[in-house]
Amino acid sequence: MGRAVGQREAAQAGPDAELASAKVNLSLHVVGQRADGYHLLESLVAFTGEGDVVHFAASERLSLTIDGPFASGLESDPTNLVLRAAAALGVDACGIRLEKRLPVASGIGGGSADAAATLRGIMRRYQLSVPDDELDRIALTLGADVPVCLRSRACFMAGIGERVETVGPLPDVGILLVNPRVAVATAAVFRELGLAARLAAGEEPGSPHPPLPAQWRDAAHFAEFITLCRNDLEAPAQRLAPVIAEVLDRLRQETGCLVARMSGSGATCFGLFPTREQAAAAGTRIAADHPGWWLMASQLR
């Protein structure tokens, strides 16, 4: 199946820019661990209409500048995933600017979304044609979440991130993302999960993800399905950052919140609402009580 065109057109922010949409793990089942230490996951992933923005301009060399509200502490050296993504496509002359709008180490894509947006933007700008399987191979060398971020639309992800299938259209559903401005390292959360030791002790990994329905009728039906799933990293992340429990409790108190859960390895949490307007109204109320928290209301896709 040809997916490359859809990947390139997924999230354009303008003729010389690409949107790196926030990625939301609506569910995340850890179902095993490989001998090399990589965890096996099953996850329903969706994206928002907002995120970082990667800008491209003519240049005599490959360079990266970073600005935006969450640029602090990010390095523009060759190890940055944006530069690695451009280099992986053979580009050595492009001025790239990353406008960092999303919090770092927050469980909503971050560098993976930026790398995927760079791949899409570079391919579009230079009219490159890369076979689907090769593009996915390149994406996976950059990070386990980069292949799903390439699609930038609702997908079911399995394995270590190499098995990605787009899913049917989501119903209209609003989402509110809330991050208490606490960075949580993914590696630390997996260590806290301690799956290897539990498997060695004879414990079984978590149960598989429930099968997706043929379609979701509406936001309430969608949220009902999400409640049947889980995020196996939520408990270990809360042990490392107890404020996550406070965020989840606050979301669940909001009128119209259909379900609240942590995304990815945290610390960003989400609440699903029947409409974007209800999500935004909840965000206004929460911001008044917690002015230090980062919030973003959007629509899932």
Salt bridges, closest charged atoms under 4 A:
ASP16 OD1 - ARG125 NH1 2.97
GLU18 OE2 - ARG120 NE 2.93
GLU18 OE1 - ARG124 NH2 2.65
ASP36 OD2 - ARG34 NH2 2.62
GLU50 OE2 - ARG276 NH2 2.95
ASP52 OD2 - LYS100 NZ 2.62
ASP67 OD2 - ARG97 NH1 2.98
GLU99 OE1 - HIS55 NE2 2.94
GLU99 OE2 - ARG101 NE 3.12
ASP114 OD2 - LYS100 NZ 2.93
GLU134 OE2 - ARG137 NH2 2.85
ASP136 OD2 - ARG3 NH2 2.14
ASP136 OD1 - ARG151 NH1 2.80
ASP145 OD2 - LYS23 NZ 3.58
GLU192 OE2 - ARG239 NE 2.79
GLU203 OE1 - ARG198 NE 3.39
ASP232 OD1 - ARG230 NE 2.47
GLU254 OE2 - ARG250 NH1 2.54
GLU254 OE1 - ARG285 NH2 2.71
ASP289 OD2 - ARG250 NH2 2.68
